Amino acid sequence: MARDNNITIIGNLTRDPELRFTPGGAAVTDIGVAWNENKRNKETQEWEGIPNYFDITCWFDLAENVAATLRKGDRVVVTGNLKFDSWQTADGENRNKVKIIADDVAPSLRWATIENGAIQRTQSRGGGGGYNAGTSASTPSSTPAYDPNEEPF
């Protein structure tokens, strides 16, 4: 099925991820992302940041991974699809909201810094490579970072 309402946003998490489970056992995590739209104030000629807020829902493995690795303030890149929700409050008011159902969430490394050394490659559970920040480059590893006989791709 083709989806024509794709969106990508880059911003900072406004709160810690909230992991919960449906009655059927599916993991779901809600996050909030904000980014500032910069506009020049016509009166003061100064640039002002106007915040934009987005509610994002992650499902299944993505939900668990987001909850385990990201925290409030982290800069993220989110891709997903727009979903329009409409409901009526107990007072009879009609409410509408557009949210994002995430296909992928990743930390943004554009302005990232590495603490305590370089990023080093580590082995993950599935046998593929992962990356681990925060390990000192001078710390010897018990396993080599890569197999020199292995094809790179």
C-alpha positions in Angstrom: 0.0 0.0 0.0 1.5 3.4 -1.0 1.5 6.1 1.6 1.6 9.6 0.5 1.5 11.4 3.8 5.1 10.8 4.8 6.9 13.3 7.1 10.4 13.7 8.5 11.0 16.1 11.5 14.1 16.9 13.4 13.9 18.3 16.9 14.4 17.7 20.6 12.4 15.4 22.9 10.1 17.4 25.2 9.7 14.6 27.7 11.0 11.2 28.5 9.5 8.4 26.4 6.4 6.7 28.0 6.5 3.0 27.4 3.2 1.0 27.9 1.7 -2.1 26.6 -1.8 -2.8 25.1 -4.0 -5.5 26.6 -2.8 -7.7 23.7 0.9 -7.2 24.7 2.0 -4.7 22.0 4.5 -2.2 23.1 3.7 1.5 22.4 5.7 4.6 23.3 4.6 8.2 23.1 7.2 11.0 22.7 7.0 14.7 22.1 9.3 16.5 19.7 9.7 20.3 19.4 11.6 22.4 17.0 11.8 26.2 16.6 10.8 28.1 13.5 12.9 31.2 13.3 11.1 34.4 12.3 12.3 38.0 12.3 10.2 40.3 14.6 9.1 43.2 12.4 9.2 45.6 15.3 12.6 44.7 16.9 14.2 43.2 13.8 15.5 40.4 16.1 15.2 36.7 15.2 12.7 34.9 17.5 12.2 31.1 17.8 8.6 30.1 17.6 8.2 26.5 19.0 6.3 23.8 17.2 5.3 20.7 19.1 4.6 17.2 17.7 3.1 14.1 19.4 4.6 10.9 18.1 3.6 7.3 18.7 6.0 4.4 18.2 4.9 0.7 18.1 6.4 -2.7 18.8 10.2 -3.0 18.8 10.7 0.6 17.9 8.6 1.6 21.0 10.8 -0.5 23.3 14.1 0.7 21.7 13.0 4.4 21.9 12.1 4.0 25.6 15.3 2.3 26.4 17.7 4.7 24.7 16.3 8.2 24.4 15.7 10.8 27.1 14.2 14.3 27.4 16.3 16.9 25.5 17.8 14.4 23.0 17.9 15.6 19.4 16.2 13.1 17.1 15.2 12.5 13.5 11.7 11.0 13.1 10.2 9.6 10.0 6.6 8.5 9.8 3.1 9.1 8.6 0.5 11.7 9.7 -2.7 10.5 11.4 -5.7 12.8 12.0 -7.6 12.1 15.2 -11.0 13.6 15.9 -13.1 13.1 19.1 -15.7 14.7 21.3 -15.0 15.7 24.9 -17.4 14.9 27.8 -18.6 18.5 27.5 -19.6 17.9 23.9 -16.8 19.9 22.3 -15.2 18.6 19.1 -11.5 18.2 19.2 -9.0 17.5 16.4 -5.3 16.6 16.5 -2.7 15.5 13.9 0.0 13.2 15.2 2.8 11.2 13.7 2.9 7.4 13.7 6.7 6.7 13.6 8.3 4.4 11.1 11.8 5.2 12.5 13.3 7.3 15.2 17.1 8.0 15.4 19.4 10.2 17.5 20.7 13.2 15.4 24.5 13.3 15.4 24.7 16.7 13.6 25.7 18.6 16.8 26.6 15.6 18.9 29.8 15.3 20.9 31.5 12.3 22.2 32.4 12.1 25.9 35.3 10.0 27.2 36.7 9.1 23.8 35.7 7.9 20.4 32.7 5.9 19.1 33.7 2.3 18.9 32.1 -0.5 17.1 30.6 -3.3 19.3 28.9 -6.6 18.6 25.1 -6.7 19.0 22.9 -9.7 19.9 22.0 -10.5 16.3 25.6 -10.8 15.2 25.6 -7.5 13.4 27.6 -4.5 14.4 26.4 -1.7 16.7 28.1 1.5 18.0 28.8 2.4 21.5 29.7 6.0 22.5 31.4 6.9 25.7 34.1 4.2 25.7 37.6 5.6 25.9 39.7 5.1 22.8 42.6 4.2 25.1 40.7 1.3 26.7 41.8 -2.0 25.2 39.0 -4.2 23.9 38.9 -7.9 24.5 37.5 -8.5 21.0 38.7 -6.7 17.8 36.5 -4.0 16.4 36.3 -5.9 13.1 37.7 -9.0 11.4 40.3 -7.9 8.8 39.4 -10.9 6.7 35.7 -9.9 6.5 34.3 -8.1 3.4 33.3 -4.6 4.3 29.8 -4.8 2.5 
